[in-house]
Amino acid sequence: MEGRSVVGWAARDASGILSPYSFTLRKTGPEDVVIKVLYCGMDHTDLHQMRDELHLTNYPLVPGHEVVGEVLELGSEVKKYRIGDMVGVGCIVGSCGSCISCNSNKEQYCNNRILTYNGIYKDGRPTHGGFSSHMVVHQKFVVSIPETLSPEQAAPLLCAGVTAFSPLREFMGSGKVLNAGILGLGGVGHLGVKIAKAMGHHVTVISTSDKKREEALQHLGADAFLVSSNATQMEEAAYTLDYILDTVPAFHPLQSYISLLNFEGKLFLIGASPKPLEFNATELNIGKKTISGSFIGSMEETQEILDFWAEKNLTSMVEVVEMDYVNKAFERMERNDVRYRFVVDVAGSNLD
């Protein structure tokens, strides 16, 4: 399939509007896997990248980094996969392989990581994501989809799921019932609730309004619901949480959430805010509290969240759409009109 022409949907400018786009796959190397894309999740980062809101976007841009597909062809040195295997591709498709991050199996922090889209591959070609019919990916950056997971269920785990899982992984096996806060109940947040509950934590969902209370408590299994705009509720909840998973992908003040943390509590920032966030350091100092960043997850962690999801028999809440609906779906995503993750049926769509 070297040099094969494929069709994807691309943004041409900062309007972010997607439309059909033909391009050629890069040369298939000895350690590459050729994948027929079946499904691809939709992420807030896609929207930011399409609109050039995070860093310089190279157009045309074919987004999509929650990719599930079928192996069509293997390079001569690929031993891990077979033709017909169900596999996944997440947020990165390359790294230097020799830095401290790569040698620690934390390749997502490599300074030379190659993003699945809006990146430049080692051959100088731009990378294109899963809003396309096929992809060519190095075997190291491909993961196996467990047989018990349907492809549309697996897709959100490849970015949203592992993004929530990676910072919480440090608590696995501790045997402690931790008091967890999940800030924001969107695509990443709803997965964070499920992961934290499956780890045995007491989970409080934190939201700006009461609208998602029933959803959080009755459908997702959260233990408590806290309205951040309610000063009385926030005061009563002060110093009660061991950690907060902040999934909000937009500007928001941090100070009131820091006040919820107990001694040595941790605030994990995993939402990609396009603007700087603000806080007062005093409460961090006197409570020995920590604000920590976390970026997607490693390949090892990506495989782990897939296996964890299958082992715990968890489900993602998704709405499957076809490619000709993606522009409308992004509009709905922007106003939080989705429960909780859009997944594109790429193979079932007319891409032309």
N, C-alpha and C positions, 0 to 999 in steps of 0.2 A: 504493500500500500504506500510505498514511497512516493511522495509528491502528489498524493491523491487530493483531488479537489473536493471540498466539503462545503456545506452551507450552515451558517449560524445566523444568529440575530445580534446585531451590533448597534451601539450608539455612535453617531458620527460627530457629535459636538456636545457641549455642556447642557443642552436641553434634556439630554438623557433619553430621548425617544429611540426605541429599538426598532429595527427593520431588517429584512433579509440581507445577508452579506456572504459572498462567496470568497473563500480563501484556500490556500494549499497547506496541508499538514507538513511539518518538518520531516526530514529524513528519519526513518526508523533505524535506531541504533541497536547494537547487540543486546543491550540490557533494557530495551524499551518494550512497552506493552501497548498494543493498538486496541482501543476500546470503542465499541459502539455505545454511544450515550443513550440510556433509557430514560432516566429521570434526573432532574437537577433542581435543588432547592433554591429559593430566592431569599436574599439576605439584605439587611439594611446597608451593609458595606457595598453591595452592588450599586445601590442607589447613590451613595456618596461618590463612588468611583465614576459612575456614569456621568455625574454632574461636576466632576473635577473638584470635589469639596475636601478631599483628604490630602492628596499630593498630585503632582503633575500627571494628568491622564493622557495617554497616547491613544489617539483615535485613528481608525475605527477600533472600538472596544467591544469585545465579545465577553460578557460577564459570566458568572456562574462558578462557584467553588464548593458546591455540595453535590458532587457528581456520582451517580451510580450507573454502571453499565456492564456490558458483556465483553469478555476478552475475544477479540477476533483474530489477532495475530501476535506472535511472540518473537522477540529477538533471539538470536542463536544462544545467548548466555542466560536467558531467563529460565530458572528452574522452579520458582515458587508457584507459578500459575500455569494453568492449562487453558486451551481453547474452550470457550463456553463458560468459564468461571464468572461468577458475579463479583464485581470488584467496585471499590470506591476511590475517589480522588478528592482531597480536601483543598486547603488554602495554599499549599506550596507544592511545587513540582521540581525543586532543585535547591541545592546548597553547596557550599565549598567542600564539605566532607572532611576538613582537616582542622578546623578551629576548635576552641574549647567547647562551644555549644554543640557542634556536630559530634565531637568525641564523647559528649555527655548524653547523647541521644536527645538533645533539645534543639534540633536543627531549625525550629521555627524562630530561634533567636540569633541565628547566623547572620552576620552583617551582609553576607552575599546570598541570602536566600532568594529564590526565584518564585515569585507569586504565580499562581495558576493562571491569572490573567493580569493584564497591565504590567507585565514584567518583560524582561529580555532574557531569552534563553542563551545557553553557552555558545550557540552557533550564530548569535546576533539577531535572531528572529524574534518578533514579539510573541508573547504567549497569549493564547485565547482559551476562554473557559468553556463551561459545560452547556452553554446555550448554543450548542452546535451538534452536528450529527455524529462526529467522531473526535477522538483525541489520541495523541501519542504521548505517553508518560513513562519516565524511568521507573523500573520496578520498585525501587526503594520508596517511592512516593505513591505507591498503590497499596491499598489495604483490601483484605478479604471481607466480604459481606456474609455473615452467618446465614446458614440455610433457613433458619426460622424467622429471619427478618425479611419482610417484603421490601422491594427496592424503594418504593415511595416513603416507607417508614424509616428506612436507613438514611436517606438523603440528608435530612436536617441534622443528623448527628455528626456529619463530616465537617461542619463549621460551628453551628450553634451549640450542638451537643458537647463537642470536645472543648469548646471555649468555656462552657460552664463546668465541665468535669475536671479540667486540668488543675485549677486552683484548689478544688475540693479533694483532690486525690490524696493530699497530705494527711487527711483525716481518716482515710480508709484503714480499718483494722485497729483503730484506737480503742474501741470498746466503750467510748464515751457517748452519752446522749448530749450532743451539742445543741445550743439554741441558735438557729440559723435565721438570717433575714434574707429574703430575695427581693431586691428592689427592682420593680418593673416587671409586668406580667405580659411580655410579648413572646416572640419566637424563641429567644434565648431564655427568658425568665421562666416560661412554663416548663422547659426542659430542666432548668435549675431546680425547680420545686420537686420534680420527679426524682432527680438524682439525689438530692439531699434527703428526701423521704426514704428512698431505697437504701441509703446509708444509715438510716435509723435516727436521723436528726429531728428535733422539734422545729417545724418550719413556720415562720411568720412571713406572709407576703406583705410588702409595703407598696402602696400605690397612692397616687395623688387624690383619688376619689373613691367612693364606695361602689362604683359601677361593676367592678370585677370581684366583689366579695363572694357572691354565690359561686361563681366559676372557680375561684381559688379554693374555697372550703369544701364544696360538694363534688366538684368534678376532678380537681387536681389533688385533693387530699391534704391541703395545707391545714395546719393546726390552728393558726390565728391569722387575722387580717388587720393591718394597721393603716389608717388613712393619714398620710404625712401632712396634709393641710389642716388636720385637726390638732390644735395645740395641746388640748387636754390629753388626747390619746398619746401624743408624742412624749409628753412629760411623764405620763404613767409608765411608758415603755423605756425610759432612760436607763442605761446601764444593764440591760437585760440580755443583749445578744453577744454571742461569742464571735460571730462573723456576719458580714453582710456581703452578698454577691450583688454588685451594682451592675445591672445589665442595660441601663438606660443609654441609648445611642445618640443623645442630644445634650446640650448644655443644661446643667442643673446644679444648684448650690449643694455643697457637701456637708456643711456644718451641722445641720440638724440631724443628719444620719450618723455622723461621728458620735453624737451625744447618746445614741442608742447602744453603742458598744460598751461592753463590760471591760474590766481591767485586762490588758493585753489582747483586746479584741482586734479583729482584722477586717479592713474594708478592701475587698478585691474589686478593682476597676476593670471590667471586661467589655463595657460598651465603648464604641468608637465615637466619642464626641468630636465634632469638627471644630469646637471652640474650647479654649482653656477652662479648666474647672478651678473653683476657688474654695479655700478653707482657711481657718485660723489654727495655727499649730499648737496653741496653748493646751487644748484638750488632748491632743496627741501626747504631749509631753507628760502631763500630770497623770494620765491613765496608761502610759506605755502602750498606746494604741498604734496600729500600723496601717498605712495606706499602701497597697501593693498593686502593681500592674500585672496583668497576665495576658498573654497574646496567643490566641487559638490553642493549639496543642501540638505535641510531637507526633511523629508517626506511630510510636509505641503507644502513646495515650489515645490516639485515634482508633487503633485496633482494640484497645482496652474498653473504650466506651461502647463500641459496637458489640463486643462480647458481653459486657456488663448488661447492656440493654436486652440482649437475647436471654441471658441467664436469669434476669429478674422479670422477664416477660413484660417489659414496659412497652408503652405505645406513645408515639408522637401524635399530636393533634395537627393534622395537615388538611389543606384544601388543594386538591389536584386540579391544575388548569392546563390548557394547551397554549402553545407559543403565541398564537394570535391574540391571546388575552393578556400577555405580560405587561404591556404598558398600562392597562387598566388595573392590573394587580398591583403594580408599583404605586399607583395613585392611592389605592385602598390601603396598602401597607403604610404609606406615609401618614395616613389618618387613623392608623391602628384598627382598620376594619378587616381583620382576619383572625381566625382562631385556629392555630396561632402561627402557622407557617405555610406559605405557598410552596408547592412543588410543581414544577413544569413536567408534563408528560412529553418529553422531547421526541421519543421514538414514535409516539402516537400523534404527532403534530405534522402538519404540512409546513415545512420550513421555507419553501420557495416563495 
